[in-house]
Amino acid sequence: APPRVEKMAAVTGRAAGAVPAGYTALAVKFAERQRSPHCLLVKEHQVREGADTAHPPRRTLFVLNVPPYCGPDSLSRLFSRCGHVQSVDICDKPGPGEKKDKLTSKFFDHKTVKGFQVAYVVFRKPAAVQAAKALSQEGPLLISTESHPVKTGISKWIANYEASIVDPKELKAEVDAYMQDYDKKMAEEEAKAAKEEGVPDAEGWVKVTRKGRKPGLPRTEAANLRVLEKEKQKRARKELLNFYAWQHRETKREHIAQLRKKFEEDKQRIALMRAQRKFRPY
């Protein structure tokens, strides 16, 4: 039995080579030179009507044990012989899916594939699902071929590094476009809120909001830390300055003594200016 099937058998408690009920084992190999095949476990995706909007029943093939080097393009190419593949969705674990907006960002929202995962292959026609399960009767399918090679090792690292280099102009254009859409959306929400302000709802209630001249901006974590540090220092100075009552009395005495000393110095300075005829109070 293939090593992966033996490992899964050890986990599930089945005998070596056994396949879980309802699944079909498809043998695949990374390349022609590989000796031991890898097993993909597939079955028809069956859920309650409307429970999974992204993966329609009867047209979706559920695939387990997908290796990290087998991406959406590879799965689409493997199962394209069975029928037209509409989409391939790879997830960390099985679960209900919802239709998501297609990611158009070239720099953000990219997820790194780690470990074995599951996949949902959506076909155009239901007959393709049965044809995909029938592939178990054929020999091992090749993931990496001469016409469609899958990069690994140094070549994969080099490709990932080259893809990580960002073009500043393209990044700026994408950020500017996003901010324009965001400003447009905020302007529409503000216009809608201004239009509905003061208008009673169906039950006769009027929503009242308080808008200041200078609305407070959300503080960042660094700003909050600075404010807390200042308050802490101010509180510490106050506590240490007049911690005891006698310290408070001594502080007052020193302040009065300094005022008297300054008063005497001012009297002497004025007397000297009068003697020199330089004192002109008015």
Accessible surface in RSA format (square Angstrom, percent):
REM  Atomic radii and reference values for relative SASA: ProtOr
REM  Chains: A
REM  Algorithm: Lee & Richards
REM  Probe-radius: 1.40
REM  Slices: 20
REM RES _ NUM      All-atoms   Total-Side   Main-Chain    Non-polar    All polar
REM                ABS   REL    ABS   REL    ABS   REL    ABS   REL    ABS   REL
RES ALA A   1    76.20  70.1   7.47  11.5  68.73 156.3  19.58  27.6  56.62 150.0
RES PRO A   2    33.45  24.4  28.52  26.0   4.93  17.9  32.86  27.1   0.58   3.6
RES PRO A   3    84.70  61.7  78.11  71.2   6.60  24.0  80.36  66.3   4.34  27.0
RES ARG A   4    52.10  21.9  47.62  24.3   4.47  10.7  16.02  21.9  36.08  21.9
RES VAL A   5    12.03   7.9  10.05   9.1   1.99   4.8  11.86  10.3   0.18   0.5
RES GLU A   6    80.67  46.3  74.72  56.5   5.95  14.2  18.33  35.4  62.34  50.9
RES LYS A   7   125.38  61.2 118.40  72.6   6.98  16.6  77.49  69.7  47.90  51.0
RES MET A   8    45.31  23.5  40.91  27.1   4.40  10.5  39.14  33.3   6.17   8.2
RES ALA A   9     4.69   4.3   2.71   4.2   1.98   4.5   4.05   5.7   0.64   1.7
RES ALA A  10    84.34  77.5  48.96  75.6  35.38  80.5  60.75  85.6  23.59  62.5
RES VAL A  11   119.62  78.7  88.67  80.3  30.95  74.6  94.35  82.0  25.27  68.5
RES THR A  12    63.80  45.4  30.46  30.9  33.34  79.5  38.27  51.4  25.52  38.6
RES GLY A  13    69.46  85.7   0.00   N/A  69.46  85.7  34.97  96.0  34.49  77.2
RES ARG A  14   103.59  43.5  87.18  44.4  16.41  39.1  29.83  40.8  73.76  44.7
RES ALA A  15    78.11  71.8  60.53  93.4  17.58  40.0  71.65 100.9   6.46  17.1
RES ALA A  16    75.06  69.0  44.53  68.7  30.53  69.4  44.69  62.9  30.37  80.5
RES GLY A  17    37.23  45.9   0.00   N/A  37.23  45.9  15.97  43.8  21.25  47.6
RES ALA A  18    37.65  34.6  21.40  33.0  16.24  36.9  31.37  44.2   6.28  16.6
RES VAL A  19    53.80  35.4  33.01  29.9  20.79  50.1  33.25  28.9  20.54  55.7
RES PRO A  20    21.64  15.8  20.26  18.5   1.38   5.0  20.26  16.7   1.38   8.6
RES ALA A  21    90.94  83.6  63.90  98.6  27.04  61.5  74.29 104.6  16.66  44.1
RES GLY A  22    60.49  74.6   0.00   N/A  60.49  74.6  40.06 109.9  20.43  45.8
RES TYR A  23    45.38  21.2  28.73  16.3  16.65  43.3  14.24  10.7  31.13  38.4
RES THR A  24    33.06  23.5  29.53  29.9   3.52   8.4  18.39  24.7  14.66  22.2
RES ALA A  25    28.88  26.6  17.07  26.3  11.81  26.9  17.07  24.0  11.81  31.3
RES LEU A  26     1.42   0.8   1.18   0.8   0.23   0.6   1.42   1.0   0.00   0.0
RES ALA A  27    32.74  30.1  25.71  39.7   7.03  16.0  25.71  36.2   7.03  18.6
RES VAL A  28     0.27   0.2   0.27   0.2   0.00   0.0   0.27   0.2   0.00   0.0
RES LYS A  29    29.62  14.4  29.18  17.9   0.44   1.0   5.69   5.1  23.93  25.5
RES PHE A  30    33.25  16.6  32.75  20.3   0.50   1.3  32.75  19.9   0.50   1.4
RES ALA A  31     9.13   8.4   9.13  14.1   0.00   0.0   9.13  12.9   0.00   0.0
RES GLU A  32   123.53  70.9 111.54  84.4  11.99  28.6  60.76 117.5  62.77  51.2
RES ARG A  33   194.41  81.6 161.87  82.5  32.55  77.5  80.31 109.8 114.11  69.2
RES GLN A  34    60.66  33.9  51.65  37.7   9.01  21.5  28.97  61.7  31.69  24.0
RES ARG A  35   228.12  95.8 199.48 101.7  28.64  68.2  77.20 105.5 150.92  91.5
RES SER A  36    58.70  49.6  53.02  70.8   5.69  13.1  20.02  42.6  38.68  54.2
RES PRO A  37    38.93  28.4  35.35  32.2   3.58  13.0  35.44  29.3   3.48  21.6
RES HIS A  38    19.22  10.5  17.60  12.2   1.62   4.1   7.45   7.7  11.77  13.7
RES CYS A  39     8.53   6.5   8.53   9.5   0.00   0.0   0.36   0.9   8.17   8.8
RES LEU A  40     0.94   0.5   0.94   0.7   0.00   0.0   0.94   0.7   0.00   0.0
RES LEU A  41     4.83   2.7   4.83   3.5   0.00   0.0   4.83   3.4   0.00   0.0
RES VAL A  42     0.00   0.0   0.00   0.0   0.00   0.0   0.00   0.0   0.00   0.0
RES LYS A  43    69.38  33.8  69.38  42.6   0.00   0.0  21.07  19.0  48.31  51.5
RES GLU A  44    32.50  18.7  28.29  21.4   4.20  10.0   3.54   6.8  28.96  23.6
RES HIS A  45    17.86   9.8  17.39  12.1   0.47   1.2  11.41  11.8   6.45   7.5
RES GLN A  46   139.95  78.3 112.90  82.5  27.04  64.4  35.79  76.2 104.16  79.0
RES VAL A  47    53.46  35.2  26.79  24.3  26.67  64.3  37.21  32.3  16.25  44.1
RES ARG A  48   195.17  81.9 184.19  93.9  10.98  26.1  80.55 110.1 114.62  69.5
RES GLU A  49   159.14  91.4 128.21  97.0  30.94  73.7  64.64 125.0  94.50  77.2
RES GLY A  50    59.82  73.8   0.00   N/A  59.82  73.8  34.06  93.5  25.77  57.7
RES ALA A  51    43.66  40.1  18.19  28.1  25.46  57.9  29.47  41.5  14.19  37.6
RES ASP A  52     6.27   4.4   0.85   0.8   5.42  12.8   0.26   0.6   6.00   6.0
RES THR A  53    68.03  48.4  54.46  55.2  13.57  32.4  58.18  78.1   9.86  14.9
RES ALA A  54    29.15  26.8  14.22  22.0  14.93  34.0  15.80  22.3  13.35  35.4
RES HIS A  55     4.86   2.7   4.86   3.4   0.00   0.0   4.23   4.4   0.63   0.7
RES PRO A  56    33.61  24.5  31.61  28.8   2.00   7.3  33.61  27.7   0.00   0.0
RES PRO A  57    40.54  29.5  33.17  30.2   7.37  26.8  33.17  27.4   7.37  45.8
RES ARG A  58   151.35  63.5 149.07  76.0   2.28   5.4  52.32  71.5  99.03  60.0
RES ARG A  59    61.07  25.6  61.07  31.1   0.00   0.0  14.27  19.5  46.80  28.4
RES THR A  60     0.00   0.0   0.00   0.0   0.00   0.0   0.00   0.0   0.00   0.0
RES LEU A  61     0.00   0.0   0.00   0.0   0.00   0.0   0.00   0.0   0.00   0.0
RES PHE A  62    13.02   6.5  13.02   8.1   0.00   0.0  13.02   7.9   0.00   0.0
RES VAL A  63     0.00   0.0   0.00   0.0   0.00   0.0   0.00   0.0   0.00   0.0
RES LEU A  64    39.68  22.1  39.68  28.4   0.00   0.0  39.68  27.9   0.00   0.0
RES ASN A  65     9.10   6.3   1.99   1.9   7.11  17.1   4.48  10.8   4.63   4.5
RES VAL A  66     1.95   1.3   1.46   1.3   0.49   1.2   1.46   1.3   0.49   1.3
RES PRO A  67     2.83   2.1   0.92   0.8   1.90   6.9   0.92   0.8   1.90  11.8
RES PRO A  68    54.26  39.5  41.97  38.3  12.29  44.7  42.25  34.9  12.01  74.7
RES TYR A  69    65.58  30.6  56.28  32.0   9.29  24.2  51.62  38.8  13.95  17.2
RES CYS A  70     2.26   1.7   0.01   0.0   2.24   5.3   0.00   0.0   2.26   2.4
RES GLY A  71    23.45  28.9   0.00   N/A  23.45  28.9  21.11  57.9   2.34   5.2
RES PRO A  72    67.36  49.1  66.49  60.6   0.87   3.2  66.73  55.1   0.62   3.9
RES ASP A  73   123.15  86.3 116.69 116.1   6.46  15.3  38.92  91.6  84.23  84.0
RES SER A  74    11.69   9.9  10.07  13.4   1.62   3.7   1.44   3.1  10.25  14.4
RES LEU A  75     0.00   0.0   0.00   0.0   0.00   0.0   0.00   0.0   0.00   0.0
RES SER A  76    36.32  30.7  36.28  48.4   0.04   0.1  12.98  27.6  23.33  32.7
RES ARG A  77    55.22  23.2  45.14  23.0  10.08  24.0  34.48  47.1  20.74  12.6
RES LEU A  78     0.46   0.3   0.32   0.2   0.14   0.3   0.46   0.3   0.00   0.0
RES PHE A  79     0.59   0.3   0.59   0.4   0.00   0.0   0.59   0.4   0.00   0.0
RES SER A  80    60.21  50.9  43.66  58.3  16.55  38.1  27.58  58.7  32.64  45.7
RES ARG A  81   138.77  58.3  94.64  48.2  44.13 105.1  50.25  68.7  88.52  53.6
RES CYS A  82    20.93  15.8   1.65   1.8  19.28  45.3   3.93  10.0  17.00  18.3
RES GLY A  83    24.88  30.7   0.00   N/A  24.88  30.7  24.00  65.9   0.88   2.0
RES HIS A  84   102.31  55.9  84.19  58.5  18.12  46.3  60.25  62.1  42.06  48.9
RES VAL A  85    20.61  13.6   3.57   3.2  17.03  41.0   3.57   3.1  17.03  46.2
RES GLN A  86    95.75  53.5  62.88  46.0  32.87  78.3  18.85  40.1  76.90  58.3
RES SER A  87    56.26  47.5  48.05  64.1   8.21  18.9  44.69  95.2  11.56  16.2
RES VAL A  88    28.10  18.5   4.22   3.8  23.89  57.6   4.27   3.7  23.84  64.6
RES ASP A  89    54.93  38.5  52.61  52.4   2.32   5.5  17.36  40.9  37.57  37.5
RES ILE A  90    38.33  21.8  12.49   9.3  25.84  62.3  12.49   9.0  25.84  70.1
RES CYS A  91    34.95  26.4  30.19  33.7   4.76  11.2  14.57  36.9  20.38  22.0
RES ASP A  92    78.70  55.1  58.27  58.0  20.42  48.3  28.95  68.1  49.75  49.6
RES LYS A  93   159.21  77.7 151.47  92.9   7.74  18.4  94.72  85.3  64.49  68.7
RES PRO A  94    76.47  55.7  58.95  53.7  17.52  63.7  59.29  48.9  17.19 106.8
RES GLY A  95    34.78  42.9   0.00   N/A  34.78  42.9  27.15  74.5   7.64  17.1
RES PRO A  96   115.34  84.1  88.50  80.7  26.84  97.6  92.20  76.1  23.14 143.8
RES GLY A  97    14.37  17.7   0.00   N/A  14.37  17.7  13.95  38.3   0.42   0.9
RES GLU A  98   130.52  74.9 125.96  95.3   4.56  10.9  39.82  77.0  90.69  74.0
RES LYS A  99   164.02  80.0 134.91  82.8  29.11  69.3  80.68  72.6  83.34  88.8
RES LYS A 100   179.48  87.6 145.62  89.4  33.85  80.6  95.23  85.7  84.25  89.7
RES ASP A 101   132.72  93.0 117.40 116.8  15.32  36.2  38.40  90.4  94.32  94.1
RES LYS A 102   186.35  90.9 160.22  98.3  26.14  62.2 110.63  99.6  75.72  80.7
RES LEU A 103   115.94  64.6  94.04  67.3  21.91  55.1  95.73  67.2  20.22  54.4
RES THR A 104   129.80  92.3  94.07  95.4  35.72  85.1  69.32  93.1  60.48  91.4
RES SER A 105    25.52  21.6  14.76  19.7  10.76  24.8  16.61  35.4   8.91  12.5
RES LYS A 106   135.49  66.1 118.43  72.7  17.06  40.6  88.23  79.4  47.26  50.3
RES PHE A 107    45.41  22.7  17.36  10.8  28.05  73.0  21.77  13.2  23.65  67.7
RES PHE A 108   103.07  51.6  98.45  61.0   4.62  12.0 102.41  62.1   0.66   1.9
RES ASP A 109   101.23  70.9  68.83  68.5  32.41  76.6  24.01  56.5  77.23  77.0
RES HIS A 110   131.28  71.7  97.54  67.8  33.74  86.3  77.68  80.1  53.60  62.4
RES LYS A 111   154.86  75.5 122.48  75.1  32.38  77.1  99.05  89.2  55.81  59.4
RES THR A 112    99.80  71.0  83.14  84.3  16.67  39.7  53.36  71.7  46.45  70.2
RES VAL A 113    72.22  47.5  54.29  49.1  17.93  43.2  54.93  47.7  17.28  46.9
RES LYS A 114   162.01  79.0 144.25  88.5  17.76  42.3  91.37  82.2  70.64  75.2
RES GLY A 115    39.45  48.6   0.00   N/A  39.45  48.6  31.10  85.3   8.35  18.7
RES PHE A 116    91.59  45.8  66.02  40.9  25.57  66.5  66.30  40.2  25.29  72.4
RES GLN A 117    11.54   6.5   8.58   6.3   2.95   7.0   3.99   8.5   7.54   5.7
RES VAL A 118     8.78   5.8   8.78   8.0   0.00   0.0   8.78   7.6   0.00   0.0
RES ALA A 119     0.00   0.0   0.00   0.0   0.00   0.0   0.00   0.0   0.00   0.0
RES TYR A 120     3.93   1.8   3.88   2.2   0.05   0.1   0.76   0.6   3.17   3.9
RES VAL A 121     0.00   0.0   0.00   0.0   0.00   0.0   0.00   0.0   0.00   0.0
RES VAL A 122     5.09   3.4   5.09   4.6   0.00   0.0   5.09   4.4   0.00   0.0
RES PHE A 123     0.00   0.0   0.00   0.0   0.00   0.0   0.00   0.0   0.00   0.0
RES ARG A 124   130.75  54.9 119.47  60.9  11.28  26.8  33.41  45.7  97.34  59.0
RES LYS A 125   141.08  68.8 139.62  85.7   1.46   3.5  82.28  74.1  58.81  62.6
RES PRO A 126    48.42  35.3  45.62  41.6   2.81  10.2  45.78  37.8   2.64  16.4
RES ALA A 127    75.39  69.3  62.66  96.7  12.72  28.9  69.61  98.0   5.77  15.3
RES ALA A 128     5.07   4.7   2.92   4.5   2.15   4.9   4.16   5.9   0.91   2.4
RES VAL A 129     0.49   0.3   0.49   0.4   0.00   0.0   0.49   0.4   0.00   0.0
RES GLN A 130    95.70  53.5  90.16  65.9   5.54  13.2  49.08 104.5  46.63  35.4
RES ALA A 131    41.23  37.9  30.53  47.1  10.70  24.3  37.18  52.4   4.05  10.7
RES ALA A 132     0.00   0.0   0.00   0.0   0.00   0.0   0.00   0.0   0.00   0.0
RES LYS A 133    55.05  26.9  52.00  31.9   3.05   7.3  18.43  16.6  36.62  39.0
RES ALA A 134    56.79  52.2  45.40  70.1  11.39  25.9  52.89  74.5   3.91  10.3
RES LEU A 135    11.17   6.2   7.69   5.5   3.49   8.8   7.69   5.4   3.49   9.4
RES SER A 136    39.84  33.7  14.16  18.9  25.67  59.1  10.27  21.9  29.57  41.4
RES GLN A 137   159.89  89.4 125.26  91.5  34.63  82.4  46.83  99.7 113.06  85.8
RES GLU A 138    96.85  55.6  76.39  57.8  20.46  48.7  38.63  74.7  58.22  47.5
RES GLY A 139    46.74  57.6   0.00   N/A  46.74  57.6  30.96  85.0  15.77  35.3
RES PRO A 140    63.46  46.2  47.49  43.3  15.97  58.0  47.49  39.2  15.97  99.2
RES LEU A 141     9.25   5.1   7.05   5.0   2.19   5.5   9.25   6.5   0.00   0.0
RES LEU A 142    48.14  26.8  42.05  30.1   6.09  15.3  42.05  29.5   6.09  16.4
RES ILE A 143     0.15   0.1   0.15   0.1   0.00   0.0   0.15   0.1   0.00   0.0
RES SER A 144    16.44  13.9  11.47  15.3   4.98  11.5   0.00   0.0  16.44  23.0
RES THR A 145    39.04  27.8  28.88  29.3  10.17  24.2  36.91  49.6   2.14   3.2
RES GLU A 146   180.40 103.6 148.32 112.2  32.08  76.4  69.54 134.5 110.86  90.5
RES SER A 147    89.30  75.5  55.11  73.5  34.19  78.8  50.49 107.5  38.81  54.4
RES HIS A 148   100.28  54.8  94.86  65.9   5.42  13.9  69.04  71.2  31.24  36.3
RES PRO A 149    95.18  69.4  75.08  68.4  20.10  73.1  75.08  62.0  20.10 124.9
RES VAL A 150    34.45  22.7  22.18  20.1  12.26  29.6  25.60  22.2   8.85  24.0
RES LYS A 151   123.40  60.2 111.00  68.1  12.40  29.5  71.18  64.1  52.23  55.6
RES THR A 152    61.98  44.1  53.62  54.4   8.36  19.9  28.07  37.7  33.90  51.3
RES GLY A 153    40.86  50.4   0.00   N/A  40.86  50.4  32.10  88.1   8.76  19.6
RES ILE A 154   111.89  63.7 107.66  80.2   4.23  10.2 107.66  77.5   4.23  11.5
RES SER A 155    55.19  46.6  46.34  61.8   8.85  20.4  41.25  87.8  13.94  19.5
RES LYS A 156    84.00  41.0  83.98  51.5   0.02   0.1  44.08  39.7  39.92  42.5
RES TRP A 157   163.25  65.5 157.57  76.3   5.68  13.3 134.73  71.8  28.52  46.3
RES ILE A 158    90.75  51.6  88.09  65.6   2.66   6.4  90.75  65.3   0.00   0.0
RES ALA A 159    28.82  26.5  21.60  33.3   7.22  16.4  24.34  34.3   4.48  11.9
RES ASN A 160    81.86  56.5  75.20  72.7   6.66  16.0  26.32  63.3  55.54  53.7
RES TYR A 161   147.95  69.1 143.07  81.4   4.88  12.7 104.59  78.6  43.36  53.5
RES GLU A 162   110.00  63.2  97.61  73.8  12.40  29.5  32.08  62.1  77.92  63.6
RES ALA A 163    86.81  79.8  49.95  77.1  36.85  83.8  62.13  87.5  24.67  65.4
RES SER A 164    71.59  60.5  45.99  61.4  25.60  59.0  48.96 104.3  22.63  31.7
RES ILE A 165   110.69  63.0  88.64  66.0  22.05  53.1  93.49  67.3  17.20  46.7
RES VAL A 166    66.03  43.4  48.42  43.8  17.61  42.4  48.57  42.2  17.46  47.3
RES ASP A 167    62.41  43.7  55.13  54.9   7.28  17.2  24.53  57.7  37.88  37.8
RES PRO A 168   100.43  73.2  93.93  85.6   6.49  23.6  97.32  80.4   3.11  19.3
RES LYS A 169   171.01  83.4 162.02  99.4   8.99  21.4 108.70  97.8  62.31  66.4
RES GLU A 170    75.77  43.5  68.88  52.1   6.89  16.4  34.41  66.6  41.36  33.8
RES LEU A 171    55.17  30.7  55.17  39.5   0.00   0.0  55.17  38.7   0.00   0.0
RES LYS A 172   136.74  66.7 131.43  80.6   5.31  12.6 101.66  91.5  35.07  37.4
RES ALA A 173    62.16  57.2  49.99  77.1  12.17  27.7  57.10  80.4   5.06  13.4
RES GLU A 174    45.04  25.9  37.12  28.1   7.92  18.9  34.44  66.6  10.60   8.7
RES VAL A 175    60.99  40.1  58.94  53.4   2.05   4.9  60.99  53.0   0.00   0.0
RES ASP A 176    55.36  38.8  53.16  52.9   2.20   5.2  19.39  45.6  35.97  35.9
RES ALA A 177    50.47  46.4  47.46  73.2   3.01   6.8  50.08  70.5   0.38   1.0
RES TYR A 178   145.81  68.1 141.70  80.6   4.11  10.7 103.82  78.0  41.99  51.8
RES MET A 179    86.11  44.6  86.11  57.0   0.00   0.0  67.43  57.3  18.68  24.8
RES GLN A 180   124.38  69.6 116.67  85.3   7.71  18.4  39.37  83.8  85.01  64.5
RES ASP A 181    95.38  66.8  89.72  89.3   5.65  13.4  27.81  65.5  67.57  67.4
RES TYR A 182    99.94  46.7  95.54  54.4   4.40  11.5  65.17  49.0  34.78  42.9
RES ASP A 183    82.56  57.8  76.76  76.4   5.80  13.7  29.85  70.3  52.70  52.6
RES LYS A 184   136.95  66.8 130.06  79.8   6.89  16.4  78.92  71.0  58.04  61.8
RES LYS A 185   122.79  59.9 121.35  74.5   1.44   3.4  64.53  58.1  58.26  62.1
RES MET A 186    68.41  35.4  68.41  45.3   0.00   0.0  59.26  50.4   9.15  12.1
RES ALA A 187    57.26  52.6  48.94  75.5   8.32  18.9  52.55  74.0   4.71  12.5
RES GLU A 188   101.35  58.2  92.98  70.3   8.37  19.9  44.04  85.2  57.30  46.8
RES GLU A 189    84.48  48.5  77.84  58.9   6.64  15.8  39.25  75.9  45.23  36.9
RES GLU A 190   115.06  66.1 107.86  81.6   7.20  17.1  41.60  80.5  73.46  60.0
RES ALA A 191    64.07  58.9  50.57  78.0  13.50  30.7  58.69  82.7   5.37  14.2
RES LYS A 192   131.91  64.4 126.42  77.6   5.49  13.1  73.57  66.2  58.34  62.1
RES ALA A 193    55.67  51.2  45.01  69.5  10.65  24.2  50.65  71.3   5.01  13.3
RES ALA A 194    63.06  58.0  46.67  72.0  16.39  37.3  46.97  66.1  16.09  42.6
RES LYS A 195   170.95  83.4 150.10  92.1  20.84  49.6 102.32  92.1  68.63  73.1
RES GLU A 196    97.65  56.1  88.93  67.3   8.73  20.8  36.52  70.6  61.13  49.9
RES GLU A 197    95.26  54.7  72.04  54.5  23.22  55.3  30.41  58.8  64.85  52.9
RES GLY A 198    47.43  58.5   0.00   N/A  47.43  58.5  25.54  70.1  21.88  49.0
RES VAL A 199    89.58  58.9  77.50  70.2  12.08  29.1  78.46  68.2  11.12  30.2
RES PRO A 200    75.15  54.8  61.76  56.3  13.39  48.7  61.76  51.0  13.39  83.2
RES ASP A 201    83.49  58.5  61.91  61.6  21.58  51.0  46.28 108.9  37.21  37.1
RES ALA A 202   114.80 105.6  65.01 100.3  49.79 113.3  77.99 109.8  36.81  97.5
RES GLU A 203   143.91  82.6 110.87  83.9  33.04  78.7  47.47  91.8  96.44  78.7
RES GLY A 204    51.46  63.5   0.00   N/A  51.46  63.5  27.41  75.2  24.06  53.9
RES TRP A 205   183.20  73.5 178.35  86.3   4.85  11.4 163.22  87.0  19.99  32.4
RES VAL A 206    68.95  45.4  49.48  44.8  19.46  46.9  49.73  43.2  19.22  52.1
RES LYS A 207   163.22  79.6 147.47  90.5  15.76  37.5  97.63  87.9  65.59  69.9
RES VAL A 208   132.17  87.0 100.96  91.4  31.21  75.2 103.90  90.3  28.27  76.7
RES THR A 209    67.40  47.9  43.18  43.8  24.22  57.7  46.23  62.1  21.17  32.0
RES ARG A 210   239.41 100.5 203.42 103.7  35.99  85.7  79.17 108.2 160.24  97.1
RES LYS A 211   149.74  73.0 113.81  69.8  35.93  85.5  87.10  78.4  62.63  66.7
RES GLY A 212    52.35  64.6   0.00   N/A  52.35  64.6  31.29  85.9  21.06  47.2
RES ARG A 213   243.51 102.2 205.36 104.7  38.15  90.8  84.44 115.4 159.07  96.4
RES LYS A 214   190.00  92.7 165.13 101.3  24.88  59.2 110.19  99.2  79.81  85.0
RES PRO A 215   101.60  74.0  85.88  78.3  15.72  57.1  93.04  76.8   8.55  53.2
RES GLY A 216    77.57  95.7   0.00   N/A  77.57  95.7  41.42 113.7  36.15  81.0
RES LEU A 217   154.81  86.2 133.60  95.6  21.21  53.3 134.13  94.2  20.68  55.6
RES PRO A 218   125.28  91.3  98.23  89.5  27.05  98.3 110.97  91.6  14.31  89.0
RES ARG A 219   152.14  63.9 122.20  62.3  29.94  71.3  35.54  48.6 116.60  70.7
RES THR A 220    89.76  63.8  82.55  83.7   7.20  17.2  80.00 107.5   9.75  14.7
RES GLU A 221   136.56  78.4 126.51  95.7  10.05  23.9  47.95  92.8  88.61  72.3
RES ALA A 222    55.05  50.6  48.90  75.5   6.15  14.0  51.76  72.9   3.29   8.7
RES ALA A 223    22.69  20.9  22.04  34.0   0.64   1.5  22.48  31.7   0.21   0.5
RES ASN A 224    56.70  39.1  55.98  54.1   0.73   1.8  18.11  43.6  38.59  37.3
RES LEU A 225   107.50  59.9 103.10  73.8   4.40  11.1 103.46  72.7   4.04  10.9
RES ARG A 226   143.26  60.2 138.95  70.8   4.31  10.3  64.36  88.0  78.90  47.8
RES VAL A 227    47.14  31.0  46.36  42.0   0.78   1.9  47.09  40.9   0.05   0.1
RES LEU A 228   109.59  61.0 105.54  75.5   4.05  10.2 105.72  74.2   3.87  10.4
RES GLU A 229    86.94  49.9  85.18  64.4   1.76   4.2  34.25  66.3  52.69  43.0
RES LYS A 230   146.11  71.3 140.97  86.5   5.15  12.3  84.98  76.5  61.13  65.1
RES GLU A 231    89.63  51.5  85.81  64.9   3.82   9.1  32.71  63.3  56.92  46.5
RES LYS A 232   126.83  61.9 125.83  77.2   1.00   2.4  69.99  63.0  56.84  60.5
RES GLN A 233    87.23  48.8  83.46  61.0   3.77   9.0  25.58  54.5  61.65  46.8
RES LYS A 234   142.78  69.7 141.57  86.9   1.20   2.9  84.52  76.1  58.26  62.1
RES ARG A 235   131.81  55.3 127.19  64.8   4.62  11.0  52.85  72.2  78.96  47.9
RES ALA A 236    42.47  39.0  39.49  60.9   2.98   6.8  42.09  59.3   0.37   1.0
RES ARG A 237   152.18  63.9 146.18  74.5   6.00  14.3  76.37 104.4  75.82  46.0
RES LYS A 238   157.15  76.7 149.09  91.5   8.06  19.2  97.48  87.7  59.68  63.6
RES GLU A 239    97.31  55.9  90.63  68.6   6.67  15.9  36.93  71.4  60.38  49.3
RES LEU A 240   135.91  75.7 122.04  87.3  13.87  34.9 122.46  86.0  13.45  36.2
RES LEU A 241   109.77  61.1  98.55  70.5  11.22  28.2 104.17  73.2   5.59  15.0
RES ASN A 242    59.29  40.9  38.62  37.3  20.66  49.8  12.66  30.5  46.63  45.1
RES PHE A 243   130.46  65.3 103.75  64.3  26.72  69.5 106.61  64.6  23.86  68.3
RES TYR A 244   116.70  54.5 111.78  63.6   4.92  12.8  77.08  57.9  39.61  48.8
RES ALA A 245    70.62  64.9  54.50  84.1  16.12  36.7  61.40  86.5   9.22  24.4
RES TRP A 246   137.89  55.3 137.04  66.3   0.85   2.0 124.53  66.4  13.35  21.7
RES GLN A 247    47.18  26.4  45.02  32.9   2.16   5.1  10.73  22.8  36.45  27.6
RES HIS A 248    78.76  43.0  78.76  54.7   0.00   0.0  62.84  64.8  15.93  18.5
RES ARG A 249   124.37  52.2 122.63  62.5   1.74   4.1  52.85  72.2  71.52  43.3
RES GLU A 250    74.05  42.5  74.05  56.0   0.00   0.0  21.84  42.2  52.21  42.6
RES THR A 251    54.88  39.0  52.74  53.5   2.14   5.1  43.66  58.6  11.22  17.0
RES LYS A 252   121.34  59.2 118.21  72.5   3.13   7.5  69.61  62.7  51.72  55.1
RES ARG A 253   137.98  57.9 131.67  67.1   6.30  15.0  61.89  84.6  76.09  46.1
RES GLU A 254   104.34  59.9 100.57  76.1   3.77   9.0  34.22  66.2  70.12  57.3
RES HIS A 255   106.58  58.2 103.81  72.2   2.76   7.1  71.60  73.8  34.98  40.7
RES ILE A 256    85.88  48.9  85.88  64.0   0.00   0.0  85.88  61.8   0.00   0.0
RES ALA A 257    57.40  52.8  49.40  76.2   8.00  18.2  53.45  75.3   3.95  10.5
RES GLN A 258   120.72  67.5 113.63  83.0   7.09  16.9  38.85  82.7  81.87  62.1
RES LEU A 259    98.50  54.9  93.38  66.8   5.12  12.9  93.76  65.8   4.74  12.8
RES ARG A 260   167.90  70.5 165.59  84.4   2.32   5.5  54.92  75.1 112.99  68.5
RES LYS A 261   138.56  67.6 131.79  80.9   6.77  16.1  80.84  72.8  57.72  61.5
RES LYS A 262   122.80  59.9 121.54  74.6   1.26   3.0  88.89  80.0  33.91  36.1
RES PHE A 263   122.89  61.5 119.73  74.2   3.15   8.2 122.49  74.3   0.40   1.1
RES GLU A 264    85.27  49.0  85.27  64.5   0.00   0.0  36.91  71.4  48.36  39.5
RES GLU A 265    91.99  52.8  85.98  65.0   6.02  14.3  36.45  70.5  55.54  45.3
RES ASP A 266    41.43  29.0  41.43  41.2   0.00   0.0  11.52  27.1  29.91  29.8
RES LYS A 267   105.00  51.2  97.72  60.0   7.28  17.3  56.08  50.5  48.92  52.1
RES GLN A 268   128.39  71.8 119.78  87.5   8.61  20.5  42.37  90.2  86.02  65.2
RES ARG A 269   135.30  56.8 130.04  66.3   5.26  12.5  61.15  83.6  74.15  44.9
RES ILE A 270    54.67  31.1  54.67  40.7   0.00   0.0  54.67  39.4   0.00   0.0
RES ALA A 271    60.23  55.4  51.27  79.1   8.96  20.4  54.67  77.0   5.57  14.7
RES LEU A 272   107.17  59.7 102.61  73.4   4.57  11.5 106.75  75.0   0.42   1.1
RES MET A 273    58.24  30.2  58.24  38.5   0.00   0.0  52.32  44.5   5.92   7.8
RES ARG A 274   153.34  64.4 137.46  70.1  15.87  37.8  44.08  60.2 109.26  66.2
RES ALA A 275    82.97  76.3  44.81  69.2  38.16  86.8  57.06  80.4  25.91  68.6
RES GLN A 276    94.81  53.0  71.01  51.9  23.81  56.7  31.75  67.6  63.07  47.8
RES ARG A 277   206.85  86.9 188.39  96.0  18.46  43.9  68.03  93.0 138.83  84.1
RES LYS A 278   127.09  62.0 118.26  72.6   8.83  21.0  67.48  60.7  59.61  63.5
RES PHE A 279    55.27  27.7  37.03  22.9  18.24  47.5  37.03  22.5  18.24  52.2
RES ARG A 280   183.58  77.1 155.36  79.2  28.22  67.2  63.07  86.2 120.51  73.0
RES PRO A 281    85.50  62.3  46.81  42.7  38.68 140.6  56.84  46.9  28.65 178.1
RES TYR A 282   243.84 113.8 180.95 103.0  62.89 163.7 167.22 125.7  76.62  94.5
END  Absolute sums over single chains surface
CHAIN  1 A    22771.3      19032.6       3738.7      13337.8       9433.6
END  Absolute sums over all chains
TOTAL         22771.3      19032.6       3738.7      13337.8       9433.6
